[in-house]
Amino acid sequence: MTFTPVQHTTIDPYPHISAPQVIDLLVQILKFPLDGVPDEQNVILVFKEAYEILYTYMIGKSRKNALYFAKYIEFFQTQFTQKVCLLVGLS
């Protein structure tokens, strides 16, 4: 009896989503207002995760991703004073 190993293939579950599209989606999430949200703590957790993912993209070696972020510089500057202070408890 011979043993034939099963070959596993890796299938990308999201082959149609590019890094710029992920960045765009995360920025859209971060544009969600916090004021008056009944489940604010859970929304803040989502924001924290979104910022973590964006940070990971920024520290990567991709110049293309870094250049893509440039179109959101103004948005991120306003977010620092509005939401990041809330996220880290500086309010």
PDB file of N, CA, C and O in Angstrom:
ATOM      1  N   MET A   1       0.847  -1.173   0.000  1.00  0.00           N
ATOM      2  CA  MET A   1       0.000   0.000   0.000  1.00  0.00           C
ATOM      3  C   MET A   1       0.892   1.234   0.000  1.00  0.00           C
ATOM      4  O   MET A   1       1.815   1.330   0.809  1.00  0.00           O
ATOM      5  N   THR A   2       0.631   2.165  -0.884  1.00  0.00           N
ATOM      6  CA  THR A   2       1.409   3.396  -0.942  1.00  0.00           C
ATOM      7  C   THR A   2       0.547   4.556  -0.468  1.00  0.00           C
ATOM      8  O   THR A   2      -0.668   4.582  -0.664  1.00  0.00           O
ATOM      9  N   PHE A   3       1.204   5.494   0.148  1.00  0.00           N
ATOM     10  CA  PHE A   3       0.526   6.681   0.658  1.00  0.00           C
ATOM     11  C   PHE A   3       0.756   7.832  -0.302  1.00  0.00           C
ATOM     12  O   PHE A   3       1.899   8.167  -0.613  1.00  0.00           O
ATOM     13  N   THR A   4      -0.302   8.427  -0.764  1.00  0.00           N
ATOM     14  CA  THR A   4      -0.211   9.581  -1.640  1.00  0.00           C
ATOM     15  C   THR A   4      -0.663  10.802  -0.853  1.00  0.00           C
ATOM     16  O   THR A   4      -1.837  10.907  -0.498  1.00  0.00           O
ATOM     17  N   PRO A   5       0.262  11.735  -0.571  1.00  0.00           N
ATOM     18  CA  PRO A   5      -0.130  12.920   0.199  1.00  0.00           C
ATOM     19  C   PRO A   5      -1.102  13.801  -0.589  1.00  0.00           C
ATOM     20  O   PRO A   5      -1.020  13.919  -1.812  1.00  0.00           O
ATOM     21  N   VAL A   6      -1.998  14.396   0.137  1.00  0.00           N
ATOM     22  CA  VAL A   6      -2.957  15.314  -0.468  1.00  0.00           C
ATOM     23  C   VAL A   6      -2.288  16.668  -0.632  1.00  0.00           C
ATOM     24  O   VAL A   6      -1.695  17.200   0.306  1.00  0.00           O
ATOM     25  N   GLN A   7      -2.388  17.207  -1.812  1.00  0.00           N
ATOM     26  CA  GLN A   7      -1.812  18.521  -2.050  1.00  0.00           C
ATOM     27  C   GLN A   7      -2.848  19.579  -1.693  1.00  0.00           C
ATOM     28  O   GLN A   7      -3.984  19.558  -2.166  1.00  0.00           O
ATOM     29  N   HIS A   8      -2.417  20.497  -0.850  1.00  0.00           N
ATOM     30  CA  HIS A   8      -3.302  21.585  -0.453  1.00  0.00           C
ATOM     31  C   HIS A   8      -2.958  22.819  -1.271  1.00  0.00           C
ATOM     32  O   HIS A   8      -1.791  23.149  -1.481  1.00  0.00           O
ATOM     33  N   THR A   9      -3.984  23.472  -1.714  1.00  0.00           N
ATOM     34  CA  THR A   9      -3.765  24.718  -2.432  1.00  0.00           C
ATOM     35  C   THR A   9      -4.281  25.860  -1.581  1.00  0.00           C
ATOM     36  O   THR A   9      -5.293  25.733  -0.892  1.00  0.00           O
ATOM     37  N   THR A  10      -3.590  26.948  -1.636  1.00  0.00           N
ATOM     38  CA  THR A  10      -4.021  28.126  -0.910  1.00  0.00           C
ATOM     39  C   THR A  10      -4.916  28.941  -1.817  1.00  0.00           C
ATOM     40  O   THR A  10      -4.532  29.313  -2.925  1.00  0.00           O
ATOM     41  N   ILE A  11      -6.105  29.210  -1.335  1.00  0.00           N
ATOM     42  CA  ILE A  11      -7.057  30.001  -2.105  1.00  0.00           C
ATOM     43  C   ILE A  11      -7.266  31.312  -1.369  1.00  0.00           C
ATOM     44  O   ILE A  11      -7.654  31.333  -0.201  1.00  0.00           O
ATOM     45  N   ASP A  12      -7.006  32.383  -2.057  1.00  0.00           N
ATOM     46  CA  ASP A  12      -7.217  33.702  -1.479  1.00  0.00           C
ATOM     47  C   ASP A  12      -8.715  33.963  -1.434  1.00  0.00           C
ATOM     48  O   ASP A  12      -9.357  34.010  -2.484  1.00  0.00           O
ATOM     49  N   PRO A  13      -9.298  34.137  -0.229  1.00  0.00           N
ATOM     50  CA  PRO A  13     -10.742  34.342  -0.163  1.00  0.00           C
ATOM     51  C   PRO A  13     -11.202  35.688  -0.721  1.00  0.00           C
ATOM     52  O   PRO A  13     -12.381  35.858  -1.031  1.00  0.00           O
ATOM     53  N   TYR A  14     -10.285  36.640  -0.848  1.00  0.00           N
ATOM     54  CA  TYR A  14     -10.634  37.965  -1.370  1.00  0.00           C
ATOM     55  C   TYR A  14      -9.667  38.376  -2.477  1.00  0.00           C
ATOM     56  O   TYR A  14      -8.958  39.373  -2.339  1.00  0.00           O
ATOM     57  N   PRO A  15      -9.630  37.626  -3.561  1.00  0.00           N
ATOM     58  CA  PRO A  15      -8.654  37.939  -4.607  1.00  0.00           C
ATOM     59  C   PRO A  15      -8.948  39.245  -5.335  1.00  0.00           C
ATOM     60  O   PRO A  15      -8.075  39.781  -6.018  1.00  0.00           O
ATOM     61  N   HIS A  16     -10.144  39.753  -5.199  1.00  0.00           N
ATOM     62  CA  HIS A  16     -10.537  40.944  -5.936  1.00  0.00           C
ATOM     63  C   HIS A  16     -10.376  42.232  -5.136  1.00  0.00           C
ATOM     64  O   HIS A  16     -10.706  43.305  -5.642  1.00  0.00           O
ATOM     65  N   ILE A  17      -9.878  42.157  -3.900  1.00  0.00           N
ATOM     66  CA  ILE A  17      -9.726  43.343  -3.073  1.00  0.00           C
ATOM     67  C   ILE A  17      -8.241  43.724  -3.009  1.00  0.00           C
ATOM     68  O   ILE A  17      -7.410  42.949  -2.537  1.00  0.00           O
ATOM     69  N   SER A  18      -7.932  44.908  -3.485  1.00  0.00           N
ATOM     70  CA  SER A  18      -6.545  45.374  -3.476  1.00  0.00           C
ATOM     71  C   SER A  18      -6.276  46.184  -2.213  1.00  0.00           C
ATOM     72  O   SER A  18      -7.203  46.578  -1.505  1.00  0.00           O
ATOM     73  N   ALA A  19      -5.009  46.425  -1.945  1.00  0.00           N
ATOM     74  CA  ALA A  19      -4.632  47.224  -0.768  1.00  0.00           C
ATOM     75  C   ALA A  19      -5.278  48.605  -0.790  1.00  0.00           C
ATOM     76  O   ALA A  19      -5.797  49.036   0.240  1.00  0.00           O
ATOM     77  N   PRO A  20      -5.272  49.321  -1.922  1.00  0.00           N
ATOM     78  CA  PRO A  20      -5.946  50.624  -1.927  1.00  0.00           C
ATOM     79  C   PRO A  20      -7.444  50.522  -1.615  1.00  0.00           C
ATOM     80  O   PRO A  20      -8.008  51.418  -0.987  1.00  0.00           O
ATOM     81  N   GLN A  21      -8.079  49.449  -2.043  1.00  0.00           N
ATOM     82  CA  GLN A  21      -9.499  49.282  -1.741  1.00  0.00           C
ATOM     83  C   GLN A  21      -9.712  49.042  -0.250  1.00  0.00           C
ATOM     84  O   GLN A  21     -10.683  49.532   0.325  1.00  0.00           O
ATOM     85  N   VAL A  22      -8.816  48.296   0.374  1.00  0.00           N
ATOM     86  CA  VAL A  22      -8.900  48.069   1.816  1.00  0.00           C
ATOM     87  C   VAL A  22      -8.733  49.392   2.552  1.00  0.00           C
ATOM     88  O   VAL A  22      -9.471  49.685   3.492  1.00  0.00           O
ATOM     89  N   ILE A  23      -7.768  50.182   2.123  1.00  0.00           N
ATOM     90  CA  ILE A  23      -7.539  51.498   2.736  1.00  0.00           C
ATOM     91  C   ILE A  23      -8.788  52.360   2.597  1.00  0.00           C
ATOM     92  O   ILE A  23      -9.213  52.992   3.564  1.00  0.00           O
ATOM     93  N   ASP A  24      -9.382  52.392   1.405  1.00  0.00           N
ATOM     94  CA  ASP A  24     -10.601  53.175   1.178  1.00  0.00           C
ATOM     95  C   ASP A  24     -11.736  52.715   2.101  1.00  0.00           C
ATOM     96  O   ASP A  24     -12.436  53.541   2.685  1.00  0.00           O
ATOM     97  N   LEU A  25     -11.914  51.407   2.230  1.00  0.00           N
ATOM     98  CA  LEU A  25     -12.978  50.873   3.077  1.00  0.00           C
ATOM     99  C   LEU A  25     -12.759  51.230   4.546  1.00  0.00           C
ATOM    100  O   LEU A  25     -13.703  51.597   5.245  1.00  0.00           O
ATOM    101  N   LEU A  26     -11.527  51.124   5.009  1.00  0.00           N
ATOM    102  CA  LEU A  26     -11.234  51.454   6.399  1.00  0.00           C
ATOM    103  C   LEU A  26     -11.445  52.942   6.681  1.00  0.00           C
ATOM    104  O   LEU A  26     -11.939  53.312   7.746  1.00  0.00           O
ATOM    105  N   VAL A  27     -11.076  53.782   5.737  1.00  0.00           N
ATOM    106  CA  VAL A  27     -11.294  55.217   5.913  1.00  0.00           C
ATOM    107  C   VAL A  27     -12.798  55.510   5.959  1.00  0.00           C
ATOM    108  O   VAL A  27     -13.240  56.350   6.742  1.00  0.00           O
ATOM    109  N   GLN A  28     -13.577  54.828   5.132  1.00  0.00           N
ATOM    110  CA  GLN A  28     -15.027  55.023   5.173  1.00  0.00           C
ATOM    111  C   GLN A  28     -15.592  54.624   6.534  1.00  0.00           C
ATOM    112  O   GLN A  28     -16.484  55.295   7.053  1.00  0.00           O
ATOM    113  N   ILE A  29     -15.086  53.545   7.112  1.00  0.00           N
ATOM    114  CA  ILE A  29     -15.507  53.131   8.455  1.00  0.00           C
ATOM    115  C   ILE A  29     -15.151  54.203   9.470  1.00  0.00           C
ATOM    116  O   ILE A  29     -15.955  54.530  10.344  1.00  0.00           O
ATOM    117  N   LEU A  30     -13.944  54.750   9.356  1.00  0.00           N
ATOM    118  CA  LEU A  30     -13.490  55.750  10.316  1.00  0.00           C
ATOM    119  C   LEU A  30     -14.247  57.077  10.193  1.00  0.00           C
ATOM    120  O   LEU A  30     -14.194  57.905  11.102  1.00  0.00           O
ATOM    121  N   LYS A  31     -14.937  57.278   9.098  1.00  0.00           N
ATOM    122  CA  LYS A  31     -15.745  58.492   8.930  1.00  0.00           C
ATOM    123  C   LYS A  31     -17.082  58.396   9.659  1.00  0.00           C
ATOM    124  O   LYS A  31     -17.814  59.382   9.753  1.00  0.00           O
ATOM    125  N   PHE A  32     -17.396  57.226  10.166  1.00  0.00           N
ATOM    126  CA  PHE A  32     -18.640  57.035  10.909  1.00  0.00           C
ATOM    127  C   PHE A  32     -18.605  57.888  12.170  1.00  0.00           C
ATOM    128  O   PHE A  32     -17.626  57.841  12.914  1.00  0.00           O
ATOM    129  N   PRO A  33     -19.658  58.672  12.428  1.00  0.00           N
ATOM    130  CA  PRO A  33     -19.636  59.552  13.602  1.00  0.00           C
ATOM    131  C   PRO A  33     -19.792  58.772  14.909  1.00  0.00           C
ATOM    132  O   PRO A  33     -20.511  57.775  14.973  1.00  0.00           O
ATOM    133  N   LEU A  34     -19.108  59.244  15.938  1.00  0.00           N
ATOM    134  CA  LEU A  34     -19.205  58.618  17.259  1.00  0.00           C
ATOM    135  C   LEU A  34     -20.295  59.251  18.109  1.00  0.00           C
ATOM    136  O   LEU A  34     -20.823  58.604  19.013  1.00  0.00           O
ATOM    137  N   ASP A  35     -20.635  60.481  17.840  1.00  0.00           N
ATOM    138  CA  ASP A  35     -21.613  61.200  18.658  1.00  0.00           C
ATOM    139  C   ASP A  35     -22.989  60.550  18.565  1.00  0.00           C
ATOM    140  O   ASP A  35     -23.517  60.333  17.474  1.00  0.00           O
ATOM    141  N   GLY A  36     -23.554  60.246  19.720  1.00  0.00           N
ATOM    142  CA  GLY A  36     -24.906  59.720  19.776  1.00  0.00           C
ATOM    143  C   GLY A  36     -25.061  58.265  19.387  1.00  0.00           C
ATOM    144  O   GLY A  36     -26.183  57.796  19.200  1.00  0.00           O
ATOM    145  N   VAL A  37     -23.970  57.545  19.263  1.00  0.00           N
ATOM    146  CA  VAL A  37     -24.038  56.131  18.916  1.00  0.00           C
ATOM    147  C   VAL A  37     -24.381  55.349  20.186  1.00  0.00           C
ATOM    148  O   VAL A  37     -23.679  55.469  21.190  1.00  0.00           O
ATOM    149  N   PRO A  38     -25.459  54.544  20.151  1.00  0.00           N
ATOM    150  CA  PRO A  38     -25.848  53.831  21.369  1.00  0.00           C
ATOM    151  C   PRO A  38     -24.825  52.792  21.826  1.00  0.00           C
ATOM    152  O   PRO A  38     -24.722  52.524  23.023  1.00  0.00           O
ATOM    153  N   ASP A  39     -24.082  52.212  20.916  1.00  0.00           N
ATOM    154  CA  ASP A  39     -23.111  51.166  21.251  1.00  0.00           C
ATOM    155  C   ASP A  39     -21.690  51.697  21.036  1.00  0.00           C
ATOM    156  O   ASP A  39     -20.884  51.084  20.337  1.00  0.00           O
ATOM    157  N   GLU A  40     -21.406  52.822  21.637  1.00  0.00           N
ATOM    158  CA  GLU A  40     -20.157  53.542  21.394  1.00  0.00           C
ATOM    159  C   GLU A  40     -18.915  52.707  21.673  1.00  0.00           C
ATOM    160  O   GLU A  40     -17.948  52.782  20.915  1.00  0.00           O
ATOM    161  N   GLN A  41     -18.914  51.921  22.732  1.00  0.00           N
ATOM    162  CA  GLN A  41     -17.723  51.135  23.088  1.00  0.00           C
ATOM    163  C   GLN A  41     -17.360  50.145  21.985  1.00  0.00           C
ATOM    164  O   GLN A  41     -16.180  49.961  21.684  1.00  0.00           O
ATOM    165  N   ASN A  42     -18.361  49.505  21.381  1.00  0.00           N
ATOM    166  CA  ASN A  42     -18.076  48.565  20.295  1.00  0.00           C
ATOM    167  C   ASN A  42     -17.590  49.288  19.041  1.00  0.00           C
ATOM    168  O   ASN A  42     -16.725  48.781  18.327  1.00  0.00           O
ATOM    169  N   VAL A  43     -18.138  50.457  18.777  1.00  0.00           N
ATOM    170  CA  VAL A  43     -17.683  51.240  17.619  1.00  0.00           C
ATOM    171  C   VAL A  43     -16.232  51.660  17.832  1.00  0.00           C
ATOM    172  O   VAL A  43     -15.435  51.637  16.893  1.00  0.00           O
ATOM    173  N   ILE A  44     -15.887  52.040  19.050  1.00  0.00           N
ATOM    174  CA  ILE A  44     -14.507  52.412  19.356  1.00  0.00           C
ATOM    175  C   ILE A  44     -13.572  51.235  19.137  1.00  0.00           C
ATOM    176  O   ILE A  44     -12.462  51.421  18.638  1.00  0.00           O
ATOM    177  N   LEU A  45     -13.990  50.032  19.497  1.00  0.00           N
ATOM    178  CA  LEU A  45     -13.166  48.842  19.244  1.00  0.00           C
ATOM    179  C   LEU A  45     -12.947  48.619  17.751  1.00  0.00           C
ATOM    180  O   LEU A  45     -11.856  48.238  17.327  1.00  0.00           O
ATOM    181  N   VAL A  46     -13.989  48.860  16.957  1.00  0.00           N
ATOM    182  CA  VAL A  46     -13.857  48.738  15.495  1.00  0.00           C
ATOM    183  C   VAL A  46     -12.872  49.775  14.976  1.00  0.00           C
ATOM    184  O   VAL A  46     -12.039  49.467  14.123  1.00  0.00           O
ATOM    185  N   PHE A  47     -12.960  51.018  15.489  1.00  0.00           N
ATOM    186  CA  PHE A  47     -12.029  52.067  15.076  1.00  0.00           C
ATOM    187  C   PHE A  47     -10.589  51.692  15.420  1.00  0.00           C
ATOM    188  O   PHE A  47      -9.685  51.886  14.608  1.00  0.00           O
ATOM    189  N   LYS A  48     -10.380  51.161  16.609  1.00  0.00           N
ATOM    190  CA  LYS A  48      -9.024  50.764  17.010  1.00  0.00           C
ATOM    191  C   LYS A  48      -8.455  49.730  16.052  1.00  0.00           C
ATOM    192  O   LYS A  48      -7.301  49.833  15.635  1.00  0.00           O
ATOM    193  N   GLU A  49      -9.262  48.731  15.702  1.00  0.00           N
ATOM    194  CA  GLU A  49      -8.801  47.701  14.770  1.00  0.00           C
ATOM    195  C   GLU A  49      -8.522  48.277  13.392  1.00  0.00           C
ATOM    196  O   GLU A  49      -7.560  47.881  12.733  1.00  0.00           O
ATOM    197  N   ALA A  50      -9.359  49.210  12.956  1.00  0.00           N
ATOM    198  CA  ALA A  50      -9.141  49.846  11.654  1.00  0.00           C
ATOM    199  C   ALA A  50      -7.824  50.609  11.648  1.00  0.00           C
ATOM    200  O   ALA A  50      -7.067  50.541  10.680  1.00  0.00           O
ATOM    201  N   TYR A  51      -7.549  51.342  12.738  1.00  0.00           N
ATOM    202  CA  TYR A  51      -6.277  52.069  12.824  1.00  0.00           C
ATOM    203  C   TYR A  51      -5.090  51.108  12.879  1.00  0.00           C
ATOM    204  O   TYR A  51      -4.032  51.403  12.323  1.00  0.00           O
ATOM    205  N   GLU A  52      -5.253  49.969  13.539  1.00  0.00           N
ATOM    206  CA  GLU A  52      -4.175  48.969  13.582  1.00  0.00           C
ATOM    207  C   GLU A  52      -3.855  48.447  12.184  1.00  0.00           C
ATOM    208  O   GLU A  52      -2.687  48.309  11.820  1.00  0.00           O
ATOM    209  N   ILE A  53      -4.881  48.161  11.413  1.00  0.00           N
ATOM    210  CA  ILE A  53      -4.684  47.657  10.050  1.00  0.00           C
ATOM    211  C   ILE A  53      -4.027  48.733   9.190  1.00  0.00           C
ATOM    212  O   ILE A  53      -3.095  48.445   8.439  1.00  0.00           O
ATOM    213  N   LEU A  54      -4.506  49.960   9.297  1.00  0.00           N
ATOM    214  CA  LEU A  54      -3.903  51.052   8.526  1.00  0.00           C
ATOM    215  C   LEU A  54      -2.450  51.263   8.921  1.00  0.00           C
ATOM    216  O   LEU A  54      -1.606  51.519   8.063  1.00  0.00           O
ATOM    217  N   TYR A  55      -2.153  51.159  10.199  1.00  0.00           N
ATOM    218  CA  TYR A  55      -0.773  51.290  10.669  1.00  0.00           C
ATOM    219  C   TYR A  55       0.103  50.201  10.051  1.00  0.00           C
ATOM    220  O   TYR A  55       1.230  50.464   9.631  1.00  0.00           O
ATOM    221  N   THR A  56      -0.420  48.988  10.001  1.00  0.00           N
ATOM    222  CA  THR A  56       0.321  47.875   9.406  1.00  0.00           C
ATOM    223  C   THR A  56       0.623  48.148   7.941  1.00  0.00           C
ATOM    224  O   THR A  56       1.725  47.867   7.469  1.00  0.00           O
ATOM    225  N   TYR A  57      -0.351  48.696   7.219  1.00  0.00           N
ATOM    226  CA  TYR A  57      -0.114  49.052   5.826  1.00  0.00           C
ATOM    227  C   TYR A  57       0.964  50.135   5.719  1.00  0.00           C
ATOM    228  O   TYR A  57       1.806  50.088   4.822  1.00  0.00           O
ATOM    229  N   MET A  58       0.938  51.094   6.619  1.00  0.00           N
ATOM    230  CA  MET A  58       1.884  52.215   6.539  1.00  0.00           C
ATOM    231  C   MET A  58       3.317  51.801   6.863  1.00  0.00           C
ATOM    232  O   MET A  58       4.250  52.324   6.255  1.00  0.00           O
ATOM    233  N   ILE A  59       3.516  50.880   7.797  1.00  0.00           N
ATOM    234  CA  ILE A  59       4.884  50.506   8.155  1.00  0.00           C
ATOM    235  C   ILE A  59       5.459  49.471   7.200  1.00  0.00           C
ATOM    236  O   ILE A  59       6.635  49.120   7.298  1.00  0.00           O
ATOM    237  N   GLY A  60       4.645  48.986   6.288  1.00  0.00           N
ATOM    238  CA  GLY A  60       5.129  48.030   5.294  1.00  0.00           C
ATOM    239  C   GLY A  60       6.105  48.689   4.339  1.00  0.00           C
ATOM    240  O   GLY A  60       6.310  49.902   4.381  1.00  0.00           O
ATOM    241  N   LYS A  61       6.693  47.898   3.496  1.00  0.00           N
ATOM    242  CA  LYS A  61       7.720  48.388   2.566  1.00  0.00           C
ATOM    243  C   LYS A  61       7.146  48.874   1.231  1.00  0.00           C
ATOM    244  O   LYS A  61       7.902  49.156   0.301  1.00  0.00           O
ATOM    245  N   SER A  62       5.823  48.974   1.130  1.00  0.00           N
ATOM    246  CA  SER A  62       5.210  49.339  -0.138  1.00  0.00           C
ATOM    247  C   SER A  62       5.144  50.856  -0.302  1.00  0.00           C
ATOM    248  O   SER A  62       4.400  51.541   0.400  1.00  0.00           O
ATOM    249  N   ARG A  63       5.921  51.351  -1.223  1.00  0.00           N
ATOM    250  CA  ARG A  63       5.876  52.787  -1.529  1.00  0.00           C
ATOM    251  C   ARG A  63       4.533  53.146  -2.139  1.00  0.00           C
ATOM    252  O   ARG A  63       4.016  54.241  -1.920  1.00  0.00           O
ATOM    253  N   LYS A  64       3.972  52.227  -2.902  1.00  0.00           N
ATOM    254  CA  LYS A  64       2.671  52.461  -3.536  1.00  0.00           C
ATOM    255  C   LYS A  64       1.590  52.696  -2.471  1.00  0.00           C
ATOM    256  O   LYS A  64       0.781  53.614  -2.605  1.00  0.00           O
ATOM    257  N   ASN A  65       1.574  51.879  -1.426  1.00  0.00           N
ATOM    258  CA  ASN A  65       0.597  52.076  -0.351  1.00  0.00           C
ATOM    259  C   ASN A  65       0.830  53.408   0.355  1.00  0.00           C
ATOM    260  O   ASN A  65      -0.117  54.137   0.649  1.00  0.00           O
ATOM    261  N   ALA A  66       2.081  53.717   0.622  1.00  0.00           N
ATOM    262  CA  ALA A  66       2.408  54.975   1.302  1.00  0.00           C
ATOM    263  C   ALA A  66       1.937  56.168   0.473  1.00  0.00           C
ATOM    264  O   ALA A  66       1.383  57.122   1.020  1.00  0.00           O
ATOM    265  N   LEU A  67       2.150  56.121  -0.815  1.00  0.00           N
ATOM    266  CA  LEU A  67       1.700  57.210  -1.680  1.00  0.00           C
ATOM    267  C   LEU A  67       0.174  57.281  -1.741  1.00  0.00           C
ATOM    268  O   LEU A  67      -0.400  58.365  -1.849  1.00  0.00           O
ATOM    269  N   TYR A  68      -0.470  56.131  -1.670  1.00  0.00           N
ATOM    270  CA  TYR A  68      -1.930  56.105  -1.701  1.00  0.00           C
ATOM    271  C   TYR A  68      -2.511  56.775  -0.453  1.00  0.00           C
ATOM    272  O   TYR A  68      -3.556  57.423  -0.515  1.00  0.00           O
ATOM    273  N   PHE A  69      -1.821  56.610   0.680  1.00  0.00           N
ATOM    274  CA  PHE A  69      -2.268  57.238   1.921  1.00  0.00           C
ATOM    275  C   PHE A  69      -2.262  58.767   1.833  1.00  0.00           C
ATOM    276  O   PHE A  69      -3.006  59.430   2.556  1.00  0.00           O
ATOM    277  N   ALA A  70      -1.447  59.318   0.969  1.00  0.00           N
ATOM    278  CA  ALA A  70      -1.293  60.772   0.883  1.00  0.00           C
ATOM    279  C   ALA A  70      -2.623  61.482   0.644  1.00  0.00           C
ATOM    280  O   ALA A  70      -2.826  62.598   1.122  1.00  0.00           O
ATOM    281  N   LYS A  71      -3.513  60.848  -0.082  1.00  0.00           N
ATOM    282  CA  LYS A  71      -4.801  61.511  -0.352  1.00  0.00           C
ATOM    283  C   LYS A  71      -5.672  61.617   0.897  1.00  0.00           C
ATOM    284  O   LYS A  71      -6.675  62.331   0.895  1.00  0.00           O
ATOM    285  N   TYR A  72      -5.296  60.913   1.959  1.00  0.00           N
ATOM    286  CA  TYR A  72      -6.067  60.945   3.202  1.00  0.00           C
ATOM    287  C   TYR A  72      -5.362  61.705   4.331  1.00  0.00           C
ATOM    288  O   TYR A  72      -5.809  61.650   5.477  1.00  0.00           O
ATOM    289  N   ILE A  73      -4.289  62.398   4.033  1.00  0.00           N
ATOM    290  CA  ILE A  73      -3.531  63.098   5.074  1.00  0.00           C
ATOM    291  C   ILE A  73      -4.415  64.075   5.847  1.00  0.00           C
ATOM    292  O   ILE A  73      -4.408  64.075   7.078  1.00  0.00           O
ATOM    293  N   GLU A  74      -5.159  64.889   5.148  1.00  0.00           N
ATOM    294  CA  GLU A  74      -6.017  65.875   5.817  1.00  0.00           C
ATOM    295  C   GLU A  74      -7.057  65.189   6.705  1.00  0.00           C
ATOM    296  O   GLU A  74      -7.311  65.633   7.825  1.00  0.00           O
ATOM    297  N   PHE A  75      -7.653  64.116   6.207  1.00  0.00           N
ATOM    298  CA  PHE A  75      -8.637  63.377   6.997  1.00  0.00           C
ATOM    299  C   PHE A  75      -8.007  62.842   8.287  1.00  0.00           C
ATOM    300  O   PHE A  75      -8.587  62.974   9.364  1.00  0.00           O
ATOM    301  N   PHE A  76      -6.820  62.238   8.175  1.00  0.00           N
ATOM    302  CA  PHE A  76      -6.178  61.680   9.365  1.00  0.00           C
ATOM    303  C   PHE A  76      -5.792  62.766  10.367  1.00  0.00           C
ATOM    304  O   PHE A  76      -5.834  62.534  11.576  1.00  0.00           O
ATOM    305  N   GLN A  77      -5.420  63.935   9.881  1.00  0.00           N
ATOM    306  CA  GLN A  77      -5.087  65.029  10.789  1.00  0.00           C
ATOM    307  C   GLN A  77      -6.304  65.462  11.596  1.00  0.00           C
ATOM    308  O   GLN A  77      -6.179  65.740  12.788  1.00  0.00           O
ATOM    309  N   THR A  78      -7.469  65.524  10.977  1.00  0.00           N
ATOM    310  CA  THR A  78      -8.671  65.886  11.716  1.00  0.00           C
ATOM    311  C   THR A  78      -9.092  64.768  12.658  1.00  0.00           C
ATOM    312  O   THR A  78      -9.626  65.032  13.735  1.00  0.00           O
ATOM    313  N   GLN A  79      -8.857  63.530  12.262  1.00  0.00           N
ATOM    314  CA  GLN A  79      -9.236  62.397  13.098  1.00  0.00           C
ATOM    315  C   GLN A  79      -8.420  62.331  14.374  1.00  0.00           C
ATOM    316  O   GLN A  79      -8.909  61.883  15.410  1.00  0.00           O
ATOM    317  N   PHE A  80      -7.188  62.774  14.299  1.00  0.00           N
ATOM    318  CA  PHE A  80      -6.353  62.703  15.501  1.00  0.00           C
ATOM    319  C   PHE A  80      -6.982  63.489  16.637  1.00  0.00           C
ATOM    320  O   PHE A  80      -7.040  63.009  17.769  1.00  0.00           O
ATOM    321  N   THR A  81      -7.448  64.681  16.345  1.00  0.00           N
ATOM    322  CA  THR A  81      -8.023  65.495  17.415  1.00  0.00           C
ATOM    323  C   THR A  81      -9.418  65.024  17.795  1.00  0.00           C
ATOM    324  O   THR A  81      -9.811  65.151  18.955  1.00  0.00           O
ATOM    325  N   GLN A  82     -10.172  64.486  16.852  1.00  0.00           N
ATOM    326  CA  GLN A  82     -11.560  64.111  17.133  1.00  0.00           C
ATOM    327  C   GLN A  82     -11.690  62.725  17.763  1.00  0.00           C
ATOM    328  O   GLN A  82     -12.361  62.576  18.784  1.00  0.00           O
ATOM    329  N   LYS A  83     -11.065  61.719  17.175  1.00  0.00           N
ATOM    330  CA  LYS A  83     -11.320  60.345  17.600  1.00  0.00           C
ATOM    331  C   LYS A  83     -10.148  59.688  18.319  1.00  0.00           C
ATOM    332  O   LYS A  83     -10.354  58.952  19.284  1.00  0.00           O
ATOM    333  N   VAL A  84      -8.942  59.937  17.871  1.00  0.00           N
ATOM    334  CA  VAL A  84      -7.807  59.253  18.479  1.00  0.00           C
ATOM    335  C   VAL A  84      -7.699  59.623  19.954  1.00  0.00           C
ATOM    336  O   VAL A  84      -7.370  58.774  20.783  1.00  0.00           O
ATOM    337  N   CYS A  85      -7.967  60.864  20.285  1.00  0.00           N
ATOM    338  CA  CYS A  85      -7.928  61.268  21.694  1.00  0.00           C
ATOM    339  C   CYS A  85      -8.957  60.491  22.494  1.00  0.00           C
ATOM    340  O   CYS A  85      -8.693  60.110  23.634  1.00  0.00           O
ATOM    341  N   LEU A  86     -10.122  60.249  21.918  1.00  0.00           N
ATOM    342  CA  LEU A  86     -11.136  59.453  22.587  1.00  0.00           C
ATOM    343  C   LEU A  86     -10.693  57.996  22.726  1.00  0.00           C
ATOM    344  O   LEU A  86     -10.931  57.362  23.754  1.00  0.00           O
ATOM    345  N   LEU A  87     -10.050  57.476  21.687  1.00  0.00           N
ATOM    346  CA  LEU A  87      -9.639  56.078  21.684  1.00  0.00           C
ATOM    347  C   LEU A  87      -8.594  55.779  22.755  1.00  0.00           C
ATOM    348  O   LEU A  87      -8.590  54.701  23.349  1.00  0.00           O
ATOM    349  N   VAL A  88      -7.718  56.736  22.990  1.00  0.00           N
ATOM    350  CA  VAL A  88      -6.675  56.507  23.978  1.00  0.00           C
ATOM    351  C   VAL A  88      -6.998  57.160  25.322  1.00  0.00           C
ATOM    352  O   VAL A  88      -6.181  57.134  26.242  1.00  0.00           O
ATOM    353  N   GLY A  89      -8.172  57.737  25.428  1.00  0.00           N
ATOM    354  CA  GLY A  89      -8.618  58.301  26.695  1.00  0.00           C
ATOM    355  C   GLY A  89      -8.050  59.664  27.036  1.00  0.00           C
ATOM    356  O   GLY A  89      -7.874  59.984  28.212  1.00  0.00           O
ATOM    357  N   LEU A  90      -7.762  60.471  26.029  1.00  0.00           N
ATOM    358  CA  LEU A  90      -7.199  61.796  26.263  1.00  0.00           C
ATOM    359  C   LEU A  90      -8.243  62.902  26.263  1.00  0.00           C
ATOM    360  O   LEU A  90      -7.893  64.080  26.324  1.00  0.00           O
ATOM    361  N   SER A  91      -9.504  62.545  26.197  1.00  0.00           N
ATOM    362  CA  SER A  91     -10.554  63.572  26.064  1.00  0.00           C
ATOM    363  C   SER A  91     -10.749  64.413  27.275  1.00  0.00           C
ATOM    364  O   SER A  91     -11.599  65.303  27.278  1.00  0.00           O
TER     365      SER A  91
END
